[in-house]
Amino acid sequence: MVCAEPFSEVKHNGDNIALHVKQQLAGIGVGCFVPNDNIDTVGEEVHGVCTDQGGNMVAGFKDFEGGACACHRLSNALKNAFSVHTVSGVIRKVSCW
């Protein structure tokens, strides 16, 4: 199942991303999310989140199982590799990941 819902009116920080995603998923029956009562079982019901490695996305999805998007990781690796002009620069950039 894929849940996609635009939320451009929401500031894209980790807390807001987590809140919005959990509300949307609970709204379609994936777990229960009542933040005022400290009830949150959404993360337990989701097995396989795939996100980019933006700090806000990592923070927003910290309660979910899953990992980085391989395509996004590869895209970032290639972009970084081609942004330097020496082999040592590429090795330095890749080793920092």
C-alpha positions in Angstrom: 0.0 0.0 0.0 1.2 3.5 -0.8 -0.2 6.5 1.0 0.6 9.8 -0.7 -0.9 13.0 0.4 0.4 16.5 -0.5 0.9 18.8 2.4 2.5 21.9 1.0 0.8 24.1 3.5 2.7 22.4 6.4 6.2 23.5 7.3 8.4 20.6 6.4 10.2 19.9 9.6 10.5 16.4 11.2 7.7 16.9 13.8 5.2 18.2 11.2 6.0 15.5 8.8 5.6 12.8 11.5 2.3 14.3 12.7 0.8 14.6 9.2 1.9 11.2 8.0 0.6 9.5 11.2 -2.7 11.3 11.0 -3.2 10.3 7.3 -2.3 6.7 8.0 -4.5 6.4 11.0 -7.3 8.0 9.0 -7.2 5.0 6.6 -7.0 2.4 9.4 -3.3 1.9 9.8 -2.8 1.9 13.5 -4.2 4.5 16.0 -2.9 8.0 16.5 -4.3 10.3 19.2 -1.4 12.6 20.1 -3.3 14.4 22.9 -3.8 11.0 24.7 -0.2 9.8 23.8 -1.7 7.0 21.7 0.5 6.1 18.7 0.5 2.6 17.2 1.0 3.8 13.6 4.7 3.0 13.4 4.1 -0.5 14.6 1.8 -1.2 11.7 4.1 0.0 8.9 6.8 -2.3 7.7 8.8 -0.8 4.9 9.0 3.0 4.7 11.4 4.3 2.1 12.5 7.9 2.3 15.2 10.2 1.0 17.9 11.1 3.5 16.9 14.7 4.1 17.2 15.6 7.8 13.5 16.5 8.0 12.5 13.1 6.4 14.8 11.1 8.7 13.3 12.9 11.7 9.8 12.6 10.4 10.0 8.9 9.9 12.1 7.9 12.9 9.3 5.8 14.4 8.9 3.7 11.2 10.8 0.6 10.0 12.5 1.1 6.7 15.5 2.7 5.1 16.8 5.1 2.5 15.6 5.2 -1.0 18.2 3.4 -3.1 17.5 5.5 -6.2 17.8 8.7 -4.2 21.0 7.5 -2.6 22.5 6.6 -6.0 21.4 9.9 -7.4 23.1 11.8 -4.6 26.3 9.7 -4.9 26.5 10.4 -8.6 25.8 14.0 -8.2 28.5 14.3 -5.5 31.0 12.2 -7.5 30.6 14.4 -10.6 30.9 17.6 -8.6 34.6 17.0 -8.0 37.4 16.8 -10.5 39.9 14.4 -8.9 39.8 10.8 -7.8 40.9 11.7 -4.3 37.9 14.2 -4.1 35.5 11.4 -5.1 36.9 9.0 -2.5 36.8 11.7 0.2 33.1 12.5 -0.6 32.0 8.9 -0.8 33.8 7.9 2.4 32.0 10.7 4.3 28.6 9.1 3.6 
